[in-house]
Amino acid sequence: MIPTLQNKVNICVIIIMDLYFDNAATTKISKRALEAYNETAMEFWANPSSVHTPGLNAKKKLEEERSRIASLMGITPTSLFFTSGATESIGSVISSLLFTTPGKIIISKIEHEAVASWLSILKQYGWKTAELKAKGGFVDPESLKAELTPDTKFVAIMAVNNVTGAIEPIKELVSVVREYEKTSSKRRIFFFSDSVQALGKIDYNPAALDIDGASFSGHKINGPRGIGMLYLKNPSAFRPLSAAGGQEKGKRGGTENLPAIASLRAALEEWMDGREEKNAAVSEMKKIIVSELKELGYDILSPEKSSPYIISFASKLPSEVFTRMLSDKGAYVSSGSACSNNAKGEGEKILLGMGVKPERARNAVRVSLSNSTTQEECEELIRIIKEC
């Protein structure tokens, strides 16, 4: 007879709070957005380009979602096109320059690689290029004015920097370009703005700013990955390299990802609901974190006029070491941007472009919040940073 084990084993379980502070890289999809995805995938499964009843129903749903998203953004539905993400939106617009006679393109030194990587390609095709410094994190309108020439065709300056959160003076920069057009170029200069970190997080409307093109990504606002948007003030002024199947009025070929589009709409609705109150709460949490970091002797790299959702500071160790130490304790931040981690040195490049000293740039750490971040999580993050 096998004896029964009488002794009980007491197991002590230590629960470690997961502290996710890398929301500028990606956010967790919300329950509401995921439900919208699943419901749309099940009910509107047909191809929106098909002419049978299920296809026509899907097409109707697609245009309804476009109108609802455009309304939330304060733009017209005809100016909104769906892509796989901001990188595709950016690439499709800049690559279209290859169709035109070479001229001059101006960008800032703090642009995301999705923009900056195009300069070397355009140079091969005879384009003149210029990169504007961003002292203190901001592009000076006067420096843009000094670079404008009669052959300037394209200007790209991001709305909110993904590493420091700096909010660029887009209104003033666009104004400089429009004034130059009146007196010198006699034609429209395409002004593009990578607006990934702006949507829902600052007061931002590309139409009101007289921007020609802007890019957005769903996964930055609790929507799914693989869905993005392209705003075009005048769609007829844009000719993509390939129209493929002619979807999105010939501006972006490929069967539309309708479930992801519906999910993006749901996420944006959720984000915009009570946006001012949410942003104010996040701003207060940012102030607390910045104050604590300063007391600990850390240099804050984010300028005062920056997104409430992004804090960049110089640690006392190389950023890769420091972020790994935090990760081991359950606090997840990033060194520079997520994309920069795949291309070593790009985060540093952005910081150097705004005048940060090399040793501080190498030690840069980014803490990025979401509108669901709690004060308790912020306090715990500071406690762990103190330990490290």
JOSULVEN-V164104 format. One line per field, one symbol per residue. burial: b if it has 24 or more other ideal C-beta (glycine too) atoms within 12 Angstrom, else e. A space follows every 50 residues. Layout:
burial: ???
//
This chain:
burial: eeeeeeeeeeeeeeeeeebbbbbbbbbbbbebbbebbeebeeebebebee eeeeeeebbebbbebbebbbebbebebebbbbbbbbbbbbbbbbbbbbeb eebbbbbbbbbbbbbbebbeebeeeebebbbbbbebbbbbbebbbebbee bbbbbbbbbbbbbbbbbbbbbbbbebbbebbeeeeeebbbbbbbbbbbbb bbebbbbebbbbbbbbbbbbbbbbbbbbbbbbbebebbebeeeeeebbbe bbebbbbbbbbbbbbbbbbbbbeebeebbebbbebbebbbebbeeeebbb bbbeebbbbbbbbbbeeebbebbebbbeeebbbbbbbbbbbeeeebbbbb bbbbebeeebbbbbbbbbbbbbbeeebbebbbebbeeb
//
